[in-house]
């Protein structure tokens, strides 16, 4: 079997997608060495891991997988960023603001589904507990108002 560098990169990327259920996909600008060092330091400060992939290998991997509908969004260098620690709370706005000059958010992979940046526009926090609390609070409010409206008759 012929095993070259591109095959190895595709294999590593498939393994990354399979093993990590939650990570961000960012487009990266072409940075100089000094700029990249400061970006790496910022990622370490935010306690984030990264995996840098090339455009061609990412496109090949996406087109041969269940994520082939997401392949048109990849147009540049792609960086996959995940948390070092599996926390239940993640502030999406702060992360995109801290990484804004160098990276732009493409999408988020969560539980084998890829969500585009347009789908994530209204999301402020990725905390399951906070989102469930907000859902229950809004349902409770809607039920109370509908109960009040029906009892007025």
N, C-alpha and C positions, 0 to 999 in steps of 0.2 A: 504494500500500500504506500502510495506517495503521500508523505506528510510534510507539508511546508508551513511557513510562517502564517499565511492567511488561513489555512485550515486550522491551525492551532488557535488563532485569534477567534475564529468562528466557534470553535469548540468551547473556548473559555467564556465567550459571550452567551452561548446557550446554557452553559452551566450556571452562569451568574443569574440569568433569567429564571432558571429552574429553582435555584436555591434561595433567592431573595424574593420575598412576597411583597415587599414595600420599598420602593426607591423612586427617585426623581430622575427624569431625563432633562438635561440642559444642553442648549447649544453653547459652544464655547468660541470665543473670538480667538484668532491666532495671536498668541502672546509671546513676548520675548522671554528669555530665561529669567531675568530679574522680576518681571511681572508675574511669571508663573510661580516663582518662589513665594512671593507675597500672597498669591491666591492659595497656595498650599498651606501657608501658615494660617490664613483665615479659616480654611476648612478644618484644620486641626484645632483651632480655637473654638469653633462651633461643634466640635466632636463629631465630625462627619468623615466617612470613608468615601473614596471616589474610585471610579474605574474609567479610564479614558479609552475610547474606541475610535476607530477611523470610520469615515463615512461609508466607504465601500463594503467593509465587512458587516457593518450594522445593517445596511440595506439588504445585503444577501441573506443575513440571518432573519430579518423581518419578513422578507418575501417568501421564505420557505417555512414560515411558522404560522401560528394562529393570529399573529399580530400584523398580517400583511396589509390590512386596511390602514394601519398607522405608518406605513413606510413613506407616504408622500410628505410627512412633516419633517423628515430628516434631510437636511440640506447642507449641513456643515459638520464640523467636529462634534461628537456627542460625548458628554460626560454623564455617567451614571453615578448618582450620589445617594448614599444611604447613611443611616445613623449608626454610630458605633454601638450604641446601647439601644436595646429594644424598649423604647419608652412608649407609653400610651398617649402622650401629649406631644404635639408638634405644632409650632406656630408657623404657618405657611407664609404669612405676610412678612414676618421678620426674616425668614430665610431668603425669600426672593429679594428683599430690600438689601440684605447684606451682600448678596452675590450679584447684584444688578449690574455693576459696570462690566464685569467679565462674562457673566453667564445670563442667558435668557431661558426661562422655563418653557419646555416643550410640552411635557406631560408627566403624569404620575402613574406608576404601576402599583396597584393595590389589589391583592387577592386575585391574581391572574386576569385583571382587567386594566386596560390603559385608559386613563382619563386625560383629555386634552386640556390645555390651559384655559380654553373658553369654558369648559365644564367646571373648572375650579375657580372661576371668577368670584362667586359669592361666598366661597369657603374661606373662613378666617382661621379656623383651627382644625386640626385633624385628630382631635381627641374624641374617642368613642363615647366616653362618659359625658362630656360636655354636649355633644351632638344629641345623644339620647335624652339628656335632661331638657334641652331646648325643644325637642320633638314632643316630649310629654307635657311640657309647660304650654306649648302652643295648642296641643290637642285639648288640654284641660280648659284653656281659655275659650276655645271654640265651642266646646260642649256646654260650658257655663252660659255663654251668650245665647246659644240656640235654646237652652232650657228656659232662660229668662224670656225669650221671645215667644215661646210656645205657652208659657204660663200667663202671659198678659191677656190672653183671650178670655 
